[in-house]
Amino acid sequence: MGAFSPWHIILIALVALLLFGPNKLPELGRGFGKMFREFKDATSGNGGRSDDNPPEPEAPKKELAAPAASSVSEPVQPTTNK
């Protein structure tokens, strides 16, 4: 009295077919599959990403280098507006 036998599974499939009809069953199957996939992703801790949708690689960020400080500084010429 522990596991499901093949007859149990056939009976459950037949009852589901009678309740929901042949047109609705594929839609329900997709919904359950998506639900289980999201649950698995959430519990495995990969940030909600599925293996079916790999993250897009980010473009490398360019760092701006600070201008090199020179030991000799040139004098600043004042400008006068006439």
Backbone as JSON Lines, residues from 0, in Angstrom:
{"i":0,"aa":"M","n":[0.82,-1.2,0.0],"ca":[0.0,0.0,0.0],"c":[0.86,1.26,0.0]}
{"i":1,"aa":"G","n":[1.98,1.22,-0.68],"ca":[2.84,2.39,-0.64],"c":[2.92,3.13,-1.96]}
{"i":2,"aa":"A","n":[3.36,2.47,-2.99],"ca":[3.62,3.15,-4.25],"c":[2.4,3.06,-5.17]}
{"i":3,"aa":"F","n":[2.42,3.94,-6.16],"ca":[1.38,3.89,-7.17],"c":[1.68,2.77,-8.15]}
{"i":4,"aa":"S","n":[0.66,2.02,-8.49],"ca":[0.83,1.0,-9.52],"c":[0.45,1.63,-10.87]}
{"i":5,"aa":"P","n":[0.75,0.99,-11.97],"ca":[0.36,1.54,-13.27],"c":[-1.16,1.74,-13.39]}
{"i":6,"aa":"W","n":[-1.93,0.92,-12.7],"ca":[-3.39,1.08,-12.75],"c":[-3.84,2.37,-12.07]}
{"i":7,"aa":"H","n":[-3.15,2.76,-11.01],"ca":[-3.49,4.02,-10.34],"c":[-3.25,5.19,-11.29]}
{"i":8,"aa":"I","n":[-2.12,5.17,-11.97],"ca":[-1.78,6.27,-12.86],"c":[-2.76,6.34,-14.04]}
{"i":9,"aa":"I","n":[-3.15,5.19,-14.58],"ca":[-4.13,5.16,-15.67],"c":[-5.47,5.7,-15.2]}
{"i":10,"aa":"L","n":[-5.89,5.33,-14.0],"ca":[-7.15,5.81,-13.45],"c":[-7.12,7.33,-13.24]}
{"i":11,"aa":"I","n":[-6.02,7.85,-12.72],"ca":[-5.89,9.3,-12.52],"c":[-5.92,10.03,-13.85]}
{"i":12,"aa":"A","n":[-5.23,9.49,-14.88],"ca":[-5.22,10.11,-16.21],"c":[-6.62,10.11,-16.82]}
{"i":13,"aa":"L","n":[-7.36,9.02,-16.64],"ca":[-8.71,8.92,-17.18],"c":[-9.65,9.92,-16.5]}
{"i":14,"aa":"V","n":[-9.55,10.05,-15.19],"ca":[-10.39,11.02,-14.47],"c":[-10.04,12.44,-14.89]}
{"i":15,"aa":"A","n":[-8.75,12.74,-15.05],"ca":[-8.34,14.07,-15.5],"c":[-8.86,14.36,-16.9]}
{"i":16,"aa":"L","n":[-8.83,13.36,-17.77],"ca":[-9.35,13.53,-19.13],"c":[-10.85,13.8,-19.11]}
{"i":17,"aa":"L","n":[-11.57,13.12,-18.25],"ca":[-13.01,13.33,-18.16],"c":[-13.35,14.69,-17.56]}
{"i":18,"aa":"L","n":[-12.57,15.12,-16.57],"ca":[-12.85,16.4,-15.92],"c":[-12.5,17.61,-16.79]}
{"i":19,"aa":"F","n":[-11.32,17.57,-17.43],"ca":[-10.83,18.76,-18.13],"c":[-10.99,18.7,-19.64]}
{"i":20,"aa":"G","n":[-11.1,17.53,-20.22],"ca":[-11.25,17.41,-21.66],"c":[-9.9,17.4,-22.36]}
{"i":21,"aa":"P","n":[-9.89,16.9,-23.6],"ca":[-8.62,16.77,-24.32],"c":[-8.0,18.1,-24.74]}
{"i":22,"aa":"N","n":[-8.79,19.15,-24.85],"ca":[-8.24,20.44,-25.27],"c":[-7.54,21.17,-24.14]}
{"i":23,"aa":"K","n":[-7.97,20.97,-22.92],"ca":[-7.43,21.69,-21.78],"c":[-6.21,21.01,-21.16]}
{"i":24,"aa":"L","n":[-6.05,19.69,-21.34],"ca":[-4.96,18.95,-20.69],"c":[-3.56,19.43,-21.09]}
{"i":25,"aa":"P","n":[-3.26,19.68,-22.37],"ca":[-1.91,20.17,-22.7],"c":[-1.59,21.51,-22.05]}
{"i":26,"aa":"E","n":[-2.58,22.37,-21.98],"ca":[-2.39,23.68,-21.33],"c":[-2.1,23.5,-19.83]}
{"i":27,"aa":"L","n":[-2.82,22.59,-19.19],"ca":[-2.56,22.32,-17.77],"c":[-1.18,21.72,-17.57]}
{"i":28,"aa":"G","n":[-0.77,20.83,-18.47],"ca":[0.56,20.22,-18.38],"c":[1.66,21.25,-18.49]}
{"i":29,"aa":"R","n":[1.52,22.2,-19.42],"ca":[2.52,23.27,-19.55],"c":[2.56,24.13,-18.3]}
{"i":30,"aa":"G","n":[1.39,24.41,-17.75],"ca":[1.34,25.22,-16.54],"c":[2.02,24.55,-15.36]}
{"i":31,"aa":"F","n":[1.76,23.25,-15.19],"ca":[2.41,22.52,-14.11],"c":[3.92,22.41,-14.33]}
{"i":32,"aa":"G","n":[4.32,22.18,-15.57],"ca":[5.75,22.1,-15.87],"c":[6.47,23.4,-15.56]}
{"i":33,"aa":"K","n":[5.86,24.53,-15.94],"ca":[6.45,25.83,-15.65],"c":[6.51,26.08,-14.15]}
{"i":34,"aa":"M","n":[5.45,25.68,-13.44],"ca":[5.41,25.87,-11.99],"c":[6.52,25.07,-11.31]}
{"i":35,"aa":"F","n":[6.69,23.81,-11.71],"ca":[7.72,22.97,-11.09],"c":[9.12,23.48,-11.42]}
{"i":36,"aa":"R","n":[9.32,23.95,-12.66],"ca":[10.62,24.49,-13.07],"c":[10.97,25.73,-12.25]}
{"i":37,"aa":"E","n":[10.02,26.64,-12.07],"ca":[10.26,27.85,-11.28],"c":[10.53,27.5,-9.82]}
{"i":38,"aa":"F","n":[9.8,26.5,-9.3],"ca":[10.03,26.08,-7.91],"c":[11.42,25.5,-7.75]}
{"i":39,"aa":"K","n":[11.85,24.67,-8.71],"ca":[13.18,24.07,-8.66],"c":[14.26,25.15,-8.73]}
{"i":40,"aa":"D","n":[14.07,26.14,-9.62],"ca":[15.04,27.22,-9.74],"c":[15.12,28.05,-8.47]}
{"i":41,"aa":"A","n":[13.97,28.28,-7.84],"ca":[13.96,29.08,-6.62],"c":[14.62,28.34,-5.46]}
{"i":42,"aa":"T","n":[14.41,27.03,-5.39],"ca":[15.0,26.29,-4.28],"c":[16.47,25.97,-4.5]}
{"i":43,"aa":"S","n":[16.92,25.91,-5.76],"ca":[18.34,25.62,-6.01],"c":[19.2,26.85,-5.83]}
{"i":44,"aa":"G","n":[18.6,28.02,-5.81],"ca":[19.34,29.24,-5.53],"c":[20.09,29.81,-6.71]}
{"i":45,"aa":"N","n":[19.65,29.58,-7.94],"ca":[20.33,30.18,-9.06],"c":[19.65,31.46,-9.54]}
{"i":46,"aa":"G","n":[19.0,32.14,-8.65],"ca":[18.43,33.44,-8.96],"c":[17.19,33.4,-9.83]}
{"i":47,"aa":"G","n":[16.49,32.28,-9.87],"ca":[15.29,32.2,-10.66],"c":[15.54,31.97,-12.14]}
{"i":48,"aa":"R","n":[16.78,31.67,-12.51],"ca":[17.08,31.42,-13.91],"c":[17.03,29.93,-14.18]}
{"i":49,"aa":"S","n":[16.44,29.59,-15.28],"ca":[16.37,28.2,-15.7],"c":[17.53,27.9,-16.63]}
{"i":50,"aa":"D","n":[17.89,26.62,-16.76],"ca":[18.95,26.24,-17.69],"c":[18.51,26.47,-19.14]}
{"i":51,"aa":"D","n":[17.2,26.53,-19.37],"ca":[16.7,26.77,-20.73],"c":[17.0,28.19,-21.18]}
{"i":52,"aa":"N","n":[17.05,29.12,-20.25],"ca":[17.3,30.52,-20.57],"c":[18.58,30.99,-19.9]}
{"i":53,"aa":"P","n":[19.75,30.73,-20.51],"ca":[20.99,31.16,-19.87],"c":[21.08,32.68,-19.84]}
{"i":54,"aa":"P","n":[21.72,33.23,-18.82],"ca":[21.83,34.69,-18.74],"c":[22.71,35.21,-19.87]}
{"i":55,"aa":"E","n":[22.38,36.41,-20.35],"ca":[23.17,37.01,-21.41],"c":[24.46,37.55,-20.81]}
{"i":56,"aa":"P","n":[25.59,37.35,-21.51],"ca":[26.85,37.86,-20.97],"c":[26.86,39.38,-21.01]}
{"i":57,"aa":"E","n":[27.4,39.95,-19.95],"ca":[27.47,41.4,-19.87],"c":[28.69,41.89,-20.64]}
{"i":58,"aa":"A","n":[28.56,43.07,-21.22],"ca":[29.69,43.66,-21.92],"c":[30.72,44.09,-20.88]}
{"i":59,"aa":"P","n":[32.0,43.9,-21.17],"ca":[33.01,44.31,-20.2],"c":[32.99,45.83,-20.03]}
{"i":60,"aa":"K","n":[33.09,46.24,-18.79],"ca":[33.07,47.66,-18.49],"c":[34.48,48.22,-18.58]}
{"i":61,"aa":"K","n":[34.57,49.36,-19.24],"ca":[35.88,50.01,-19.37],"c":[36.06,50.96,-18.19]}
{"i":62,"aa":"E","n":[37.19,50.84,-17.56],"ca":[37.48,51.73,-16.45],"c":[38.31,52.9,-16.97]}
{"i":63,"aa":"L","n":[37.97,54.07,-16.53],"ca":[38.72,55.25,-16.92],"c":[39.93,55.39,-16.02]}
{"i":64,"aa":"A","n":[41.07,55.54,-16.64],"ca":[42.3,55.7,-15.86],"c":[42.42,57.16,-15.45]}
{"i":65,"aa":"A","n":[42.87,57.37,-14.23],"ca":[43.08,58.73,-13.75],"c":[44.29,59.3,-14.48]}
{"i":66,"aa":"P","n":[44.24,60.61,-14.8],"ca":[45.4,61.19,-15.47],"c":[46.63,61.11,-14.58]}
{"i":67,"aa":"A","n":[47.73,60.82,-15.23],"ca":[48.98,60.69,-14.47],"c":[49.41,62.06,-13.98]}
{"i":68,"aa":"A","n":[49.77,62.12,-12.74],"ca":[50.23,63.39,-12.17],"c":[51.69,63.58,-12.55]}
{"i":69,"aa":"S","n":[51.96,64.72,-13.13],"ca":[53.35,64.98,-13.51],"c":[54.03,65.75,-12.38]}
{"i":70,"aa":"S","n":[55.32,65.57,-12.29],"ca":[56.05,66.24,-11.23],"c":[56.26,67.72,-11.55]}
{"i":71,"aa":"V","n":[56.21,68.07,-12.83],"ca":[56.39,69.46,-13.22],"c":[55.04,69.97,-13.69]}
{"i":72,"aa":"S","n":[54.57,71.0,-13.04],"ca":[53.31,71.57,-13.47],"c":[53.57,72.88,-14.19]}
{"i":73,"aa":"E","n":[52.84,73.11,-15.25],"ca":[53.01,74.33,-16.02],"c":[52.15,75.42,-15.37]}
{"i":74,"aa":"P","n":[52.63,76.61,-15.43],"ca":[51.84,77.72,-14.84],"c":[50.59,77.98,-15.69]}
{"i":75,"aa":"V","n":[49.57,78.37,-15.02],"ca":[48.31,78.67,-15.68],"c":[48.33,80.14,-16.07]}
{"i":76,"aa":"Q","n":[48.05,80.42,-17.33],"ca":[48.01,81.79,-17.83],"c":[46.61,82.35,-17.62]}
{"i":77,"aa":"P","n":[46.5,83.44,-16.9],"ca":[45.18,84.04,-16.7],"c":[44.71,84.67,-18.03]}
{"i":78,"aa":"T","n":[43.43,84.55,-18.27],"ca":[42.85,85.17,-19.46],"c":[42.08,86.4,-19.03]}
{"i":79,"aa":"T","n":[42.19,87.41,-19.82],"ca":[41.46,88.65,-19.52],"c":[40.49,88.91,-20.66]}
{"i":80,"aa":"N","n":[39.31,89.28,-20.3],"ca":[38.29,89.6,-21.29],"c":[38.26,91.11,-21.49]}
{"i":81,"aa":"K","n":[38.56,91.57,-22.69],"ca":[38.54,93.03,-22.98],"c":[37.48,93.38,-23.92]}
